[in-house]
Structures are given as structure tokens and as C-alpha cells.
Amino acid sequence: MARQPCMSAPRQFLGVMVSSTFADLREHRAALMSAIQAEQLFPVAMESDSALPAGTVLDSSLRKVRDAAGYVGIISHRYGQVPVCDANPEGLSLTHLEYREALRLGRPILIFIMGDDHPITRADVELDPEKQAKLARFLEEVKLADGELQRVYRVFSSLPDFTAGAAQSVSALRRLLEAQPTPDVPAPLDGIPAAPALYARPRYLGSHPFVGRQEQLATLNEWAGTAESRTVLLFEAIGGTGKSILTWEWINHYAPGVRDWAGRFWYSFYEAGAVMSDFCRHALSYMTGQPLSAFAGKGQAELGELLLRQLESRPWLLVLDGLERVLVAYHRYDAAQLLDEDAGSSDEIGDRHPCAAIRPEDEDLLRRLAAASPSKILISSRLVPRVLLNQASQAIPGVLHQRLPGLRPVDAEALLRGCGVVGDGAAIRAYLQRHCDCHPLVTGIVAGLVNDYLLARGDFDAWAADLNHGGRLDIGELDLVQKRNDVLRAALGLLPPLSRQVLSTLAMLSEEVDYDTLSAVSPQLSPDQLSRAVNDLEQRGLLQYDWSSKHYDLHPVVRAVASGRLREEDRQILGQRVVDHFTARTKGAHRQAADVEELRGQLTVVRTLTQMGKFRSAFGTYTAGLSTALLYKLEAAPEALSLLRPFFASGWQVSQTAARQLTGEQIGWLSNDVGSAFHMLADFQQSLRMFETAVTAHADEEGWEAVADCLGNVGIVLNDLNRLARGHLVARLALRLAELRDNPATRYHAQSKLLDSWVLLGDAAEADAMWAEIDLTRSWDSHGAHAGLAELSYLQSRFDRGLLTDAELDHVEALGRANATMYVIRGAHHVRGQLLMSRGDWAAAAAQFEASVSIARKTGIPGTSDGWLALARLRLGRLPDARAEIERLRADNAVLAELWRAYGDQERAIAHAQAAYTIAWADGEPYTRRFELINAVRLLEELGAEVPVLPPYDPAADPPLPCERRIEKVIAGLKKRRSR
């Protein structure tokens, strides 16, 4: 085949496509990728992808060739996978198609051909006659292709021979790539510059010039200078100490001279929507030169793996600024207004450690970052993530922990003078050390106070001596946090009225805003008044402006103190302006929201209303579609709990203020949603308490449709607590109540939940009978939030009985996608993975489990597919350090038993199989997890282990819940009323 002219320029990074069969060439591929990385090139390979359907695999493979600057192929004695799709009419293998695409594009090509004397096993030889013929044609095509270094092939006879040849040939390839003319550099993709140029998301906004910190700069230089030192350096300090400005100064002006970095990436967690998965996507886009969209559909587990490969291949420098925002202590609606003294001591949502990560997968990634050499990870945080400390509260291996002090007095003086202040140096140093421990943020604010001293602007000595100004501060005996806050409060107390209004308005918000938004939420100010107020705040060091993004923002400490001193009258007036603006701008956004970020405006409205104490209005906004989007479409349980927390006091009892404004019915709905969120997060005990609270609240109002719905939820969570008998009886009770009400939605929910119970118990006849009764038209479900829920449950029953078809799965997944219901999509992927695994198609099963895990982790909820994904990867030989991975897993005992058996640890496999049997036995016959029990027995028999002997169900040990007794009486009363 003659090579055609280049028709597609590669992406602007030196990526090299690695093309070959996989299973028979694992060691060769690893050696080749090492050779590519040693030449400071980037291997583009299938190892960075999940398994995909045939058509998607082909598209993905060819896109890799187009994105890469060069191509290296390895041809063994196997022809390889042949994608069956319309785009492959000749039935060629992926490797063959990838080679032809590289040839068509004019990419530099290296081909390594396995010789006849290379040691191989019988499994490594192609036995299919048709594929043998295609392999022969492929070899002939490669050997006859024209070209010099643009197309080179080499025969190898052993792995060492291949490794040596790969090192030599890839070195020549690198020289060729570097010598090629560089095409015009396109505009930054997604606004992301090409490495190694610094990429900052966003750029840091400083309120004062950088001064001092020579000791910390020396520490940073020494830490970053060698690959052997610890990978992570974490600066811990209270807000305003200068963590961000120090790391920003160093990454810009010192880091480039310390080491030849592959690139430098700064990421701030103070921005709206900043979470670890978003950090990973932007880091990977920057590192690989691929668009952000290439990583949009990947879950954090996969993103983390891809990021770690990058970090371990080349020396990258990453800065994670404000990492405390991913911790439990900041998992609250008012995180942006949280003072240091209120953070780190408790969990507003549950009983988690305040310094644990909100999302467990964040802890996994942070722990692994500590070993991501030769790269360096610089972290600034008000709190130290628990995962980076051992049980003795010392930094784990790979982490250097430093507490950042205030400035040296001479540097604090320099900062003050840099703001235009004059005066006696000794007096300045003594004052700053006594009153704020030379805290940088407070020092800058003191400068603003001195410059605003009308009797002698900028004269520190006169200001400090005036008992109505600097002389009135007497805070030397307070701790640093109190000193800082008192100076800030004094500064805010001296603000002109217009400046105070603008600052207070910004304090009500949790993120930066542009001028148009600032103007819209300040309608009482003329353009001239707003301009003067903004300039005044900037001069005082209280307001920051980013020239690149054209956004205004407050330092987190300034926002926290300003929010805390708002007068109630101001909070109501300013809060209403914020509510009016974002209500008008985000009306109906929940209908099409694909992620939480698209709900940001509506979330701001609810948060602002709760800050104002307007719980009834907040409830109205929350229930006008936002609740459905958050919980039932996006499964955003952490965000929902954070949003609803202000309605409740400690222990998740409704607060007195909220109770005075809300009806019992409204309290019931909120309690039910909190219960649903805890259920998604697998906190079943708290979920049960909230659902029971909801039942009681609705029953007190005689809202029997709602009682039936919440009672069904009680049944579901009882099943999750493995109280199958109680859960089943409660589900039947909920349906009995629903059947007495003329409400199709209530009946549907009760039937679906009882169907769940029959499926769990393995009663096929009852499951089929219930399925036949359910009205699947769901005409009452205008938003489609419940489409696919009953269908998904019935899919599991069909699978358990060996009756499930691909068409049934396709239908349910389509329902989920049509209505953007994450629970249904995730569940369909999981069941499809089970089906494919039962057929022995481990690669396709792994792809389905990965998709399910990705959705769960994206929303921060525990999934059910992690263990099965690990099993599929282990079967495929794609689970490195398998023992450690299995031990790390939080999965069902059944899959852990299968994993340990596949790994070869018989003792652990038996222990988990017996535990799986005990759990499947549940309450005892007839209330068992029927099909799980059958599988546990099979597994124990295959392992040669004894099947445990357990007691049958004892009704006397399982009394009804208080709510059951009450509803039984209600049902009797409703029936009597009907019979009249």
C-alpha cells in the first residue's frame, strides 16, 4: 500500500503509539513503553483505556494513532483482535488497522517482528487458518512498504534482544521527531497551555506583594531538587498565613531553576466545582495535550490511574492549593464562610473524622500520590488530611509536613512599607508581633487601616498612638486566630457604608464573581458608587481582582469574618438580592443538568435562603425540581446532605427555627430525602432513623400516600441491614396502605419496593406476579426520574434465573439514558457486567464494571461493582500488586472469596465464602438471599469447605417496629371507612 500524504497533524505532544496484540506481548510492551519514557516521549497505548465495545475500540485506537507523533508496532505469531463493525469490512485486526492508519498519515513508523526462534508457548501461536493468512499478508505488507527511517522493521529473537533493539530504535525515533518542522502552535486547547509552560487553574489573586519566607523557599528548593526525597510537601497553617502566595511565588520564580520539569500545574480548591476528579481531568489534559473532553466520561479511579502513570513516568510539579476543602470538616453548606476555629473539630453530616476526605476515593488517590516519584506534589491546607498521617499523627512515608509560621518581624515590616506606610521600624515590628504575630493577611489589612487614617494617611506612628484607632487595639494576650479575627473586625468596622455593602454582599456568596454579577446583586448602587466601593476595598487589601479571568473574590478568611459580623437586617436585604439574581438566571436549570456544577445557581439560592433563616422559601426552591435532580438523577448525596444540613440541629433532628416555618408534611419530605442520601452513602442506620422520622411526620399529618412511600423506604433499608423478614413485611404493609389510596404513583412505588424484596428473597413466582401488576407507563412521572427503577430490579431476577437477554438490558439502559437517571445507568452497567462475566467474556465485563464504578465515584457514593471489576482485571492479568488491591477493597464477601480463590489464597477464600453464606442466610428460612445462598454453597463445595449450619427464622426475636403497629391501625381504620 503506497503511503499517502499526511492528512492529519498530530497533537502537540511527543506521543508514540504502541500497537500490538496484548496478552502474548505484555513484557515486550512494558519494555517498549519504558524505552519510550526514557527518551522523554509519551507512550500512547491501550493500557490507558478501559475495555470498550467493538466500534468504540476501533474509533479509540485510530484516534490514538492520529494524536500520536510516531508509531511503533510489534508483530508476534498471533494476528489479534478483529473488531466486528461496519468500519472494518476487510476484517483486519486492530494492530493491522492501526498500522495502515499510521502509514496513511505519514507518521514515522518502527516495526518489530518476532522471529521464528523466539521462545513462545502454544497459546501464543495463531491457530485460526483465516487469521494465519491475514497475518502473513500483514507481514508482507510491512516488509514491502517504502520509506527509510520513516518506516523501519527489525526482527527480534528474544525479550532481551527486543529490549536492546527498542532502546536503540526509539532513540533514533526521538531524534527524527525533534528534527521534524514544528507546525504552527495552535491556540491553547480548552484554555490549557502546552507543557512545560505553567498552567494555573485559576491564577492566584494576591492581596499584597510577596516578601520574606527565605527559610521556606530554601526548604522547597531542597525538597524539589532531588527525586530521592519525599514526594509530597504539605504546608499547614490557619487561613491568611500566606500558604497560597508562598507556593505561587515558588512555582513561578524558583521551581523552574530547581529542576527540568515536564510541566508545572497549579490547582486551587477554593473555586466552585473544585474536586479531586476535576483536578485529575485538568492535570491529565495538560500533561497529555488531549482535550478535556477526552477525560469527561472517566471516573476518578481511572483518572487516578492515568494521573499516577504520568507522575511516575516524568518529573511533573503539581500544586494543590486549599486542599482542606475536600475534607469532612468543610462538608457543609457554609464552607466558604467557615472560620478556622470552627473547622476540624466535628462532622456536620455524620460521625466521620473531620480530617477524612468527603469522598473515600480521594483518600486512595492522596495516599498513592505520596509514592508518585519522580514527580513532586506541593499541598497547602488549613487541615492535614488524615490519610497522610499515621496512627501516631506523624507524616506517612513520602510526605514532608511543615507548619507555616507568620512572617519574620523584619519581613512583616517590609510588607507594611510596601503598601506605602511610613514610621519607626522598631515600633512597627513590635506592634505587628504583639497584635498579629506578623500574620501576612492581617499585616496587609493593618496597612489599609493606616493608609485610611484621615489625620495622617500612611503614618504608622500617628495611627498607632491614636487611642481611637491603632491605639485602641489590645489583643496581645489572644491566640493567633483571635488576633487575626479581631484586627479584621476592626478593619471592617471602619469601612464606609457603600464599601461595607459590597463586601457584605460578596460574603454572602461562596465563589468569585464577574463585574456584571456584582453589579446585578448590588442594584442599589449606581455604577459610580459601585466603582468607588470596589476601588476602596482593593486599596484596603480586602478585595482581590484577577486580571486574566476578570473576576472579583474575597480571601476565605475575609469572607468568613465578614459573613459572621453581618447584621440581621443587612443579611436579609443583601441575601434577597442574591436570591433574586440567581433565581432569574437559573430558572429550570435542573431539568437538563448533567452534573452538579450546572445546578450551582440553584444551590446558591437555597444556601442563601437558609443563611437568611427563610426555611419555607428554601424548601420551596429545593422541592421545585432541584431535589429530584440532585438525588434521583445525579445521585449527588454528599451535596444534598450539605445543602439540607441547616434545616436540622445536631443528631439530624429538625431545628426549632425550621420547625416553626415548615409543616409536618414538609419536614417529612426533607427527612425522607436525608434518609435517601444516607442510604446512597451506605449509612444504613442513620438512613433508617431518618425514614422512620419521615413516616412519623407524614402520619401525624395523615398524609397516607407519603407514609406508604416512606414506609417502603424503611423496608428497603431494613433489607440492606440484612433484616430481610422485617424488610419484607414492611414492604407488604406499605403496599397494603398504597392500595387503599387512589394514587398511581404511590401504588407504583410500593409495588416496585415489594418487587425488590421478592427479587432479593429469590421468589421467582412472586416476582413475576408483581412485575405483571406494575403499570410501567408512569404517566405521573413528568421528569422521568423513576423510569427504569422497577425494570432494573426485575433485570436482576431475570439474571439470577439465567433468563436475561441483551435486549432487555439495552431497553433498561436506554430508559436511564433518556432520562439521565444515574442510578439506572449505573445498575444496568453492573448487571450487564455480571451477564458478560457469566459468559466468560472478562474484558467486556471489566468495561461494564468500570463504567458502573465510574458513575458511583463521580457522585461520591459507594458502588457495588468495585470488587467485580477487580476480579475481571485479575482474570485478565491487569491487576498489578493484586494482593494489596484485594486487601484494600471494601466489597461483598462473595466477590472477595472469588478474588482470593483466583489469587490462590485458599484459606482466605474459604473464610470469605463462609461469611458470604452467613450473610446470605440473613434471618433464616424463608427469609434468605436465595440466589446468593446458592452461589455461596457452590463456592464452599468447590473449595472443599463445610457449609455452616445456621438456625431458621425466629419471629419471636423479630418484633414489629413501632411505626408498623401504628400503620396497621391506620389501615384497619381506612378499610372500615371504605366499607361504610
N, C-alpha and C positions, 0 to 999 in steps of 0.2 A: 504494500500500500504506500503510495507516494505521500510524503509529508506535505500538508497544506500550509499556507502562510498562517502566521499567528493571528488568531481571531479574537483572543481574549487576554487582556493583560492580567498578570497575577496580582493578588493583593500585595500591598506594600509591606510585606514582611518576608524574610528569607525562610519560607516554609518548604519542606521537601516531602512529597507524597511517598509513603511507604505502602507498596502494593504487593500482595502475595496471598496464598492460602494461609489459613491461620493455625489450625490445630497441629499440623505437622512441622510448622516453622516457628514455634514460639521462641525458642532460644535464638534462632537466626534473626528474627525481628527485633528482639531485645538488644542483640549485639549491634544491629544496624542503627537502631534509634540512639544507642549510646554513642556511636560514631558520629551521627548527625549532630547530637547535642554537643559533643566535644569540639566541633567546628563552629560552635555558636550559631547553629541553624536550628530550625524548629521542626520536629517530626510531625507530619500530618498523617494520622493513622486511625484505624478502626478502634484502637484501644481507648480512644477518647469519646467513643459513641456507645450508646445502648443498642441492643438488637432492635431491628425495625422491620416492618412489612417489606415484601419484595420490591415493589415500586419505589418505596421511600428509600430503601437501601441503595438502589441504583442511583437515584437522584442525589443522595447524600455523597456517594462515592465519587460521582462525576464532578460534583461541586467542589469536593476536596482537591481534585486534580486541577480544576480551574483556579482555585485560590492559591495553590502552591506555585513556587517559582521553579521547582525542579521535580523530577520523578525518579524513583528507584524501585525497580521490580525484582522480585525473587521468584524464579520458576522452579518448582520441585517436580516430583513424579506424580503429583495429583493435579487435576485440572481445576477443581474448586467449585464453589457455589455458583449456580446458574440462576439468575433472577428470572422468574416466570412472569412476564408482563409485556404489554404491547410495545414498550420501548426497546425490547430485546428480541426482534423477530428471528435472528440467527441462532438464538440460544447459546450465546457466548458466556463465559464465566466472568465474574466481576473483575478479576485481575486482567483478563484479556480486554475487556471493555475499557478499563482504566488506562491500560497501555495505549490503546487506539486513541483515546481522548488526549493523552499527553502528546502523542505524535501529531495529532491534528492541530493542536495548539502551538506546536513548535517548542515545547519545553525541552530543556536539556534532560537526557534520559540515560540512566545506568541500568543495565540488566545483569543479574547474577543467575546463572543456570546451574542447577545441581547436576554434578557428573554421575556417570553410571556406577562409579566405585565409591560413592558416598554411602556410609553406613545408614541403613534405614530398616524399619520394621515392615511387616506385610501390610499393616493398616495404612502405611504411608505410600502405597502404590495404587495408582488408578486402575480399577478392575472393570469399569464400565466401558465396553467397546466403543460406544459413540463418543464418550468423553476422551478416550485414548486417542481417537482420530483427531479430535479438536485440539488436544494438547500438542500433537505432532505438528499440526498446521500452525499453531501459535509459535512454536519454537522456530519453525521455518520462516515465519513472518518476521520474527525478531532478528534472526541472523541475516536476512536478506535486506533489511531496511537500510536506507542510505544514511550517510552522516559520519562525522568524525567524533569529536568529543560530545557533540550534541546527542549521539546515540552510541553507547559503548556496551558490549556484553562481555562477561567474564565467567568462566566455568570454575566451580569450586568443588573440592572432593571431601571436605570435612568441615566441621564447625570452626576449628582454629584457622583453617585455610580461608574460610569465608570471612571471619572476623578481621584477619590481617588485610585481606583484599578490600573489605568495606572501608577500613580506615584510610587506605591509600586513595581509593576511588572517590570517596566523599570529600576528601581534602582537595582533590582536583576539581570536583564539582563546585565546592565553595569558591575557589579561585575564579572559575568560569562565571559564576553568578555575580561575583563582585566586579568582574570586568565588563559585564554587560551594561549598555547605556541605561541610565536611570530615567524612566518615563517621568513626565511632569507629575509632581506630587499633588494628588487631589486634595480638595478641602477635607479637613478632619471629619471622619465618619462619626455621625451622632454627636458631633462637637468634641470628640475624643482625639487628642493629638497622637501622632505616631511616636512610639517609644524610640529612643530613651528620653525624649522631652518630658518634662514634668506634666502629669495630669492631676489636676485638683478638682475634687467634687465636694463642695464648691471651693472657690478660693477663700482663704481665711480673711476675715474682716478684723483688723486690729484697731483698738480704740486709742492706742498710744504707740510711740516708737519703741523698738526693741533696744534694751540696754542690759549690760552685765551678763550674768549667767556663764562666766568663763569656766567654772568648775563643771557645770552640767554639759557644756559644749565639748569639753575635753573628754568627759565620760562617753558621750555619744560618738565622738571620733574614734576613741579606743575600742568601743563595743563594735562599731561597724567596720573597723579596719581589717579584721581577720574573720575567716569563715569558721575558725575553730571555737570562737567564743559563743556565748549564749545567743540563741536566735531571736528571742523576744526581749525587748526592754520596755518596761512599764513604768511610767511616771504617774504616781498617785498624789493628789492634792485636792484641797477644797476648791470650790469654784472661784475663778478670778485670780488664782495664784500665778497664772502665766504658762500653764501647760501647753495650750494651743500655740501661743506666739513663739515659745521656745522651739517646739517641734517644727513649726512653719519656717522659722528663721534657719534652723539647721538643714532641713531638707532642701531649701532654696540655695543657701550660700556656703554651706560647709560639706554636705554629703557628696556633691559632685567631685570634690577634690580628694575624698577619702578612698574611693573605690570606683572601678569602672562598672557602673550599674547597667543591667539590661534595661532598666527603666525605674522611674520613681512615681508612686501613686499615693495621693493624699485623699482620705475619705473622712467626712465629718458625719457623725451620728446625731448631730444636733438638728439636722434637716428633716422636714416632714417626709415620711416614707422611707427613712434610712434604716434598713435592717440588714442582717448579715447576708441574706440571699442577694439583695440589691448590691451590696458591696462586692460580692463574688462576681456578679454579672459584669459590673463596670470594670473590675480588675481584669477579668478574662478578656473582655473586648479590647482593652488597652494592650494587654500582653500579646494577644494573638493577631491583632489587626482585623478581627472579624467584627461584623456589626452586632449591636446589642441584641437584635432580633434572633441571632444565632443561638443565644442562651436564654431566650424568653421562656421557652417551654420546659426548661430543665429544673428539677427540684434541687434543694440545697445539697442533698447527699451527692448527687452527680456533679454539681457545681464545685463542691468542696474537693472532690477527687481531681477534677480538672485543674483547679487552682493549685493544689499541692504538687501536681506533676510539673506545673510551670515553676513553682517556687523551688523545687528540688533540682530542676534542670539548669537554671541560670540564676545569677545573683540579682534578684529584684529587691527593691526597697519599698515597703508599704507602711503607711501611717494610718492608724485607726484612732481618730480623734473623738473624745467624748464617748468611750465605749460603755460607760455606765448606763447609757440609755437602753441597752439590750438586757439589762439585769432586772430581776423581780422588783427591787426597790423602786424602780421607775415605771413599773407596770401599773399605771394609774392615769386617770383622765387629765390630771393637772401636772403631769411630769415636767412640762416646760416651766411651770411656776414653782417647782419644788425647791425648798431651801435645803442646804447641806444638813442642818441639824434634824431635819425631818426624814432624811434618806438613810437607808442602810440598817435600820433597826427593826423593820417589820415588813410583812407582806400584806398589802391591802386586799388581795384577792383570796388567798387560801393560807396554807401552812407551809409554804415553800421558804427556803433560805433566801434572805433579801439579796444576797450576792450570787445567787444562782441565776443562770440565764432564763429568760422568759420562755424561750424555745429550746428544748433539750438538745436539738441538733447543733445549736450554736456552741454549746459546751464541747461537743465532739470536735467541731472544727477548731475552736480555740486551743484545745489540748494538742491537736495534731500540728497546729502552727508552731508550737514550741520546738518541733523537731524538723522544721522545713528548711534545713540548710541546703545550699549556701546563701539563701536569701535572708533578709533581716526584716523583722516586724516591730515597729515602734508604736506603742499604745499609750494614750493618755486617758485617765479616768479618775472620777471622784471616788470610786469604789474599786476594789480589786476583785475581779471575777473569782468565785470560789474554786473553779476548776483549775486555776493557775496556782493554787496553794495546796500544800499537803496537809495532813491532819494536824501538824504542829504549827500551821499557819505560816510556813516558810514556802518560798517560791519553789515550784517543781523544777526538775532538771530542764535546762533550756531557757529559763526565764530569769531575767535580772530585774528585781523590783527596787525602785528608788522613790523615796518620798521627796517631793519638791518643796523646799522651804521658800520663805519670802526672799526678796532681793537683799543683797548686802546694803547697808545704810548708804554707802557712797554711790551705789548704783541707783537706789531709790531717789537720792538727791539729784542725780543726773537726769532721771526720768522727769522729775518735777521741773527742773530747769529747762529741759527740752520742750516743755509746754509753755515756756515764756515767763516762769516765775523767778523772781529775784529775792535775795535775802541772805542772812547769815548761814553759812554751810553747817556749822555745828548745831545751830538751833533747828535747822531743817531736819538733819539726821536724827537728832534726839526726839523731835516731835513725831516723826514718822515711825520710829522704832517703838515708841511708847504707845502710840494711839492705833497703829495698824500693823505692827510687825513688818513694815516695809512691803505690805501686800500690794502687788502691782496695780490691780484694778482700783483699789481704794486710793493709792497714791495718785493715779490719774484723775480720780474724782476730786481729791483734795486740790489738785491743780486747777480744776474747774471752779471750785469754790473761791480760791484765791483770786483767780482772774475775774470773777464776777463781783469781787469786793469793791463796791462803788466808791468808798472813801479813798482807796488807794489800790487800783486794779494791779494785780500781779505782785504786790508787795507782801511777801510772806510774813515778815516781821510785824508789820502793822496788823495784818489779818489775825495772826496768832495771839497778839496781845489784846485784841478787842474781845471783851467778855460777852458781847452779843454775837460773835462769830466764832473764829477758831479758838478763842479762849474759853468758850463755854463747854467744849468737849472735855469730859473727864472719864475716860474709858480705859485707862491704863491697866486696871485690875481685871478686866474682862478677858475671856479667851479670844482666840483669833477670829473665830466665826462671829462672835458677838461684836467685836470691834469693827469688823468689816461691815456688818449689817447696820450698826449704829451710825457710822460715817455715811453710808448710803442713805439712810433715812434722813439724816441732817441735810444732805445734798438735795434730796427730793423735796424736803420741806421748804427749801428756798427757791424752788422753781417758780417762774412767772405762771399765771393761770393757764395761758394758752399752751405753754410747753408741758405743763402738768397734764393737760387734757390729752395731748398727743401721746405722751409717754404712757399714760394710763390705758389708752385705747390699745396701743401696741402690746401692753402687758396682758390684756385680755386674750390675745391671740397666742398660738403656740408655734408660730413659724414666721419666717421672713415674708415681707410683702413688697410689691412694687408701689410706685407713687400713685397710680390710678386707684389701687385698693385702699391705700392710706387716705387718699382724698375722699373716696366713697364712704369710708367709715368715719369720716370727720366732716359731715355736711354742714356743721355749724360754723366752720371756719372758711373764710374767703381764701382764695389762692395765695394772696399776700400774707395773711395771717399764718397759714399753714407753712409757707416758706420760711417765715421768721422763726416759728417754733422749731422747725426741723433744724435750721442752722444753729439755733441756741443749744439744742440738745447735743448736736455734734460737737460744738465748741466745749461743752462741759464733759465730754467723754462718755456720755450716756447712750448715744445712738451711733450705730455704725452703718456705713454705706459701702456696698460692693459695686465698684465702677464697671466690672465686667458683666454682672447679671442685672445691674440697676435695681437692686433690692435693698430695703432698709431692714435692720434687725437690731435686737437688743442682746447684750450679753446675758447668758442664762441667769446669772446672779442678779443683775439689774432687773430682769423680768420678774424674778421671784420676789424680790423685796418690794418692787413697785406694785405687784399684784396684791401682796399681803397688806399694804397700807391704804388700799382703795377705800374711800368712804362708801357706805352702802348706797347713798344717793347717786354717786358717780358710777358705781358698778351697774346700777340699773339703767342709767341713761346711756352710758358707753356700750354696755352689753347689748342693749336693744339695737343700737346702730350696727353692731357686728352681726346680730341675728338678721336684721332686715336686709343687709347687703348680701350675705351668703345664702339666705333663703331665696332671694330673687335670682341669684346666679346659678344655683344648683338644683332648681326645681325639676323633679323627675329623674335625677341622675341615677337613682338606684335601679331603674328599670333595665338599663343596658350595662351596668357596671361589671367589668371583667375582673377587677381586683379592688382591694380596699382603698388604694390611692384615689380611685375615681369617686369614692364616697367621702373624700376629705372635707368638702364643703359642708355636707350634711352632718358629718361628725362634729365639725366646729360649731354648728348651730346647737346641737344637743348639749355639747360640753359648756357652751356659753350660757345657755338657759339654766343648766344645773348650777353653774357658778353664781348666777343671779338668784338662785333659790326658786326658780319658776318650774317646779317639777311637773305640774299639769301640762304646761306647754311643751316641756321637754318630752313627756310621754307621747303627746300628740305627734310631734315630729318623728320620734323614734318608731312609732307604730304605723306611720304613713308610708310603709314600704321599706324603710331602712332596716327594720328588724328582719324582714324576710330576706333581704339581700345579704345581710351580714351572716345570719345563722344558717339559713336553709339553702342559699345558693352558693355562698363563698366559704362556708364553714369557718368563718373568722372568729372563732371562740375567744381567743385572747383579747381581741379588740372589743368584742361585745361585753365581756366582763369588765374591762377597764371603763367602758362607756357607762355601764349600768351601776357601777360601784357607788356613785354619790347618792343613789336612791336608798341605799341601805346603810345601816350602822354596823358596828362590829358584830361578828357572828352571822352576818347576812340576814339580820332582822331589819325589816323596813324602818327607815329613820322616822322619827316623830314629825319632822318637818314635811317629809314626803307624804306620810300617812294623813296629815291634815289636809293635803291638797288632792289626794287621789282616792278614788272609790275602791271598795274591796275587789271589784272586778279587775280594775287596773293593776292593783297590787298582785292579784293572781296571775295576770299575764306576764308581768315583769318577773315574778318568782319562777314561772314556768320557763321563761327564756333563760334565766340564770341557771336553772336546772339543766336545760338543754346544752348550754355552754359547758358546764362542768361535766356533763355526760360525754361531750366530744373530747374533752381533755382527760377522760378516763378517771375522773374523781367521782366514783360512783356513790360513795357515802354522802358527800355533800350534795350531789345531784338528787339523791333520794329525799334528803331533807327539804330541798327547795321544791320538788314536785309535790311532796305532802303538804307543804305550806300553800302551794297554789291550789290544791284540792280543797283545803280548808277555806281559803279566801273566797273561792268561787261558790262553795257550798253555802257559806254564810250569806251570800247574795242570791242564792237559789238560781245560779247560772248553770243549769244542769248539762247543757251542751259542753260548756267549758270544763265542767267537772269530769265528764266522760273522757274528754281529750287528755286532761292532766292525769286522770287515773290510769289511762292506757300507758302514759309515760312512766308512771310508777311501776307498772308491770314490766316494761322494758328494762328499767334499771335493776329491778329485782332479778331478772334473768342474768344480767351482767354480773350481779353479785353472786351468781350461781344458786340462787334461791328459786329454782325452776317451778316448784309446786306453787309457792306463793305468787310468783310472777304470772303463771298461767291462770290461776284462779282470779287474780286481779284483772287480767286482760278479759276474761269471760264476764266479769262483773261490769267492766267498762262497756262492753258490747250490749249487755242486757239493758243498761241505762240508756245507751245511744238509741237502741231500738224503740224506746218509749218516746223519743223526740222526733219531730218531723223535720230533720235536718240532714241532707245527703252528705255534707262534709263531715259532720260528726260521725255518721254511720261508717263512712269510708275510713276515717282514721281508726276507729275502734276495730273494724274488720281487718285492716292492714296489720294492726298490732297483735291481734289474736292469730293472724296468719303467721307472723314472725314466731310466735310461741309454738304453733303446731310444727313449723319447719324445724325449729330447734329441738323439739321432742322427737322428731323423726316420724311423726304420724302422717304418712302419705295420704291416706284416705281423707282424713280431716282437712289436711292442707288443700287437697283438690276440691273438696266440697266448699271450703271458704273462698278459694280462688274463684269458683264458679259464681259466687254470690256478689263479688265486689264489682261495683259499677266503675269501669275504667274510663268512662267519658270525662269525668271530673269537670263538668260544665261550671262548677262553682269556683274552680281554681284559675282565676283570670291571669295570674302571673306565672302559672306553670311550676310553682315552687315544689309541688308534691308529685309531679309527673315522674313516674318510674320507681317510686318508693315500693309500692306493692309488687310491681313486676320484678324488682331486684330481689326481694325476699323469695319470691317463687322460683327465680332462677336457681337459687341455692338448693331448693328442694329438688328441682329437676337434675341438677348436677349430682347431688347425693345419691340419686336413684339411677344414675347413668343414662338419663334421657335427654340431657341438654344438647341443643343444636347451636351451631354458629349463627343461624338466622335469628334465633331467639335472643342471643346475646347482642347481635347487631341492632335489633329493634330497641332493646333497653338502652344501650349506649347512645343511640340516636335520640331517644327521648331526653336523656340527660343533656346532651349537647345542644339540642334545640332550645332547651330552657335554661341552659348554663347552670345546671344543678351539680355542684362538685361532688356531693355525696354519691349520687347515682353514677356519675362518670367514674369516680374512684372505685366504687363497688363493682362496676362492670369490668374494669380492668383486672381486678382481683379474681373474680370468678373465671374470666377468660384465661388468666394465668393458671388457675387450678385445672381447667379443662385441657389446656395445652400440655401441662405437666403430666396429666394422666395419660396423654398420648405419647409421652416420651420426647416431646419437642422442647427441650430445655432452653434453647436460645430464644425461641419465640415467647416461651413462658416468662423468661427473665425480662424481656422487653415490657410485657404487660405488668408484671410486679413492679418494675421500675417506674412505670407511669403512675401506678397507684401510690407508691411511696412518694413520688414527686409531688403529687397533689396534696397529700397529707402534710408533708413537711413545709410546703409553701404556705399553708394556712396555720402551721404551728400546732397541729393536733397529732396525737399518737395514731399511727396507722396499724393495719393488720397484715401488711404484705412484707415487712422488712425481713422476717425470718425465712419466708418462702423465696424471696429474692436471693438471700444468701445461699439457700440450698441450691437454687438453679445455677448460680455462679460457681458454687463448689463443684457441681456436676460438670460444668463446662471448663473447669480449671482456671476460672477467672476470679478466685477469691484469695488474693495474696495474704499471707500470715493468717491462715484460716482459723487456727486455734484461738488467737487473740480476738478475731472478729466474732467467732461464735460465743466466746465468753462475754463479749461486750453487749451482745444482743439482748434486748428486752422483748422476748417473743413467747408464743404459746409453747407449752411443754411438748406438744405433739411434734411441732417442727424442730424444736431443739433436739428431740430424740432422733429424728431423721438426720439432722446435721451431724450429731456425734457419731451416729452409725456410719454415715458416709465418710466421716473423717477417720473412723477406725477406733474410736474410744467406746468399747462395748459397755463398760461399767457405767459411764455417764449416760449412754443411750438408754440403758435399762432403767436408770433412776428417773429420767425424764419421761419415759414411756409409762412407768408406774404412776408418776404424778399426773400424767395426761389421763390415765384411766380413772384415777380418783376424782379429778375434776369433771370428767365426762359422766361419772356416776351421779354427781350432783346430790340431789335429795334421796336418790334411790328409786327403784322401780315403783311406779311407771314414769317418774319424773327424772329422766336421764337425757343426756345429749346423745341420742340414739346412734347417729352415724359416726360421731366422734368416738363413742364407746366401741363400736365395731372396729374402727381403724386402730384404736389403742390395743384391743385384743389381738388383732392381726400382727401388729408390730411386736407385742410381747412374745407371741408364739414364734415369730421369725427370729427373735433374739434369744429364744430358748429360756425365757424368764417366766416366773409364776405370775398368774393373773390374781390380783388382790381380791380377797373376799370381803365385801362390804355389806352393811345392813340395808334392808329395804326402807322405804319411806315410812316415817312415823308421824301421822297427823297430829298427835298429841304434843309433839315437840315443835310444832309449827303453827302457833295460834294466829288468827287473823289480825291484820293491822287495825288500829282504831278507826281509820277512815273507811275500811271495808264495812265495819259494823254500822257506821253511820249511813253509808250509801245503801246497804241492804234495807234499812228502814225507809229511806227515801224511795227506793224502787217499789216497796210494798205500798207506800202511800200514793205514788203515781199510778200504780195499777188499779188501786181502789177508786181513785178519782176517775180513771178512764171507764171503769165498769158502770159508773152511775148513768 
